[in-house]
């Protein structure tokens, strides 16, 4: 990570640590009584399960390590599932899977929304079950536990494994669904889902757990940026500035050269307006909702403005103050791209930050791996 990016990361992490210090609580705000109870329940169950799948965020393969699992060693060697590989980029994860194999860990990239990816994870779980049982009999029952920090996608994986596993086993009956949310902390209890027959395999979806210790400022900033810890502990503008520092130091924006203002005139939802009749163009235009920042047109506009601001900047972003100048310009450009009114005053940049973070967290602004290979 570039030195200037590290600077913005530390700003976020330091601000959170200072706020926690002012609160003067024994435990950090995210370590609630519910999380403490969930941690105790997981520790009790760990020795009883056959296979453990530690779900991590593929964008932060090290920073999303579950400390509870590290501090409570069990006989079963966990599978490290790097979920959200669609947000990290499959090619970028190859080095990480090699790294974990070199450290004697079983690992794989996975996308909870991709059926083929889920089939590969399911096959890995089934092989692990067969190896641990050491028998060719098919009349036993095995339990798999999904464990990890908040918002790494455990519930989405449980749902996908349940659906794909039941279809593969040609089982009938009503599918169950774990609650999935983009906000951390939605899973409150441990639920079981059947993912295989002959042998019968059940997967446990569990609440996300974080350490009661405050991590170092850089890890803390990554957990906040990726959504493992809620934004309420620090201003969204500061978090968005950290993301923009990452973007400006990467090669992602270079892929958006064709989306700059010089190349987007006459394009509407990817279709040249010359190919549309006037009534068709007006009909499409009416469907636009200016406040909906997730529309394809707005996302393309945002990417184009980000490309323009970086490539037209003649400063040196390796210096913190010049990176800050570029980020300030980007907020102004994005205010127009997101259709945020100047009448909002100081709140305008906060609204821009919220929309920008949403696009990053849903993968609309490229692939990122924030951790570096050791």
Beta strands, then each sheet from edge to edge (+ up, - down):
strand 1: 51-57
strand 2: 79-83
strand 3: 106-110
strand 4: 141-147
strand 5: 191-196
strand 6: 200-205
strand 7: 267-268
strand 8: 271-272
sheet 1: 3+ 2+ 1+ 4+ 6+ 5-
sheet 2: 7+ 8-
end
